[in-house]
Amino acid sequence: MKKIKPEPAGFYRLPIRAGIFLLGVILFLAIFAPFLAPFSPLEPAGKSLEPPSLTHPFGTDDVGHDLFSQFLY
């Protein structure tokens, strides 16, 4: 009969910590989105289809909405 080796004590800690960290980042962004977003996600903030720049880190969509602000919200 084969003996089953137990997993080391810290084996499951890394995935759990990574999951808690990601959940914390998502919660932080959700709570502070109004303070972090440079533009309103519902109003046009520039020309349509602008490429990423310092003003619009993710660029703008076909209507001119800032994609970074939409991502945060």
C-alpha positions, -999 to +999 in steps of 0.1 A: +000+000+000+013+034-010+017+061+016+002+095+006+026+124+014+008+153+030+012+187+012+035+212+029+018+237+052+024+267+030+013+249-002-021+265-004-012+298+011+001+315-021-031+310-042-052+322-013-031+352-007-031+360-044-069+358-045-073+380-015-049+405-030-068+406-063-101+409-045-086+438-025-075+456-056-109+452-072-126+465-041-102+494-039-109+504-075-146+500-071-148+522-040-124+549-052-133+550-089-150+584-086-117+598-073-094+579-096-112+584-129-100+615-147-132+619-167-168+609-164-175+575-180-207+588-196-196+620-212-173+624-242-139+635-231-121+638-264-121+630-301-134+597-312-109+567-314-079+586-300-050+562-294-036+558-258-018+590-245-010+607-212-044+623-212-063+591-221-042+561-209-065+535-227-076+559-255-112+568-264-140+549-280-159+557-312-180+583-293-151+599-275-156+584-240-124+578-220-118+540-218-098+542-186-127+559-168-151+533-181-127+505-170-126+519-135-163+522-132 
